[in-house]
Amino acid sequence: MVNSQPQEFVEEENAPAAPSPFRRILAILCLAPYAMLGWLRFSQGLTYRNYLSGLELWPGPLYIILSGLAIGLGFSLVLLILIYRAHFAAPFARMICMLFLGWLWIDHIWLGTREAFHYQLVVNTLISAATAIIAFVFVRDRDYQKEGNHDQQ
């Protein structure tokens, strides 16, 4: 006589987790400040363009404006895609997050001063860790699959 109950328990144990609306909401709430800070950088760059030009900083206010626009647009697009649960939302969000981290470190290593780099190293490391956690823990592929497809992997 074969008991099928233990085998069913093993199958349920290995079954993939169902989509989590909590993780989706948490990812959206965590990524929203990135978009807001990008738009803030863009608007403040426009507002203070003359002042920043007078300081003769390198690379100049145009860099601040364009980088703010890119960050604001990129993360706003990620938020829209996450909200509408597009099937490519998870890889796209990871790509934007990794592009952002690449820009962050390039900006601070090659465009910043040595003193600023050392002072901001802890903050940049925390930003990098938080962004990686959001991209790889909060944004999961199965949360953005169609309702009936989360059983098929």
Secondary structure as GFF3:
##gff-version 3
##sequence-region A 1 153
A	DSSP	alpha_helix	5	14	.	.	.	ID=ss1
A	DSSP	alpha_helix	21	47	.	.	.	ID=ss2
A	DSSP	alpha_helix	49	55	.	.	.	ID=ss3
A	DSSP	alpha_helix	61	83	.	.	.	ID=ss4
A	DSSP	alpha_helix	89	106	.	.	.	ID=ss5
A	DSSP	pi_helix	107	111	.	.	.	ID=ss6
A	DSSP	alpha_helix	114	133	.	.	.	ID=ss7
A	DSSP	pi_helix	134	138	.	.	.	ID=ss8
A	DSSP	three_ten_helix	141	144	.	.	.	ID=ss9
A	DSSP	three_ten_helix	147	149	.	.	.	ID=ss10
###
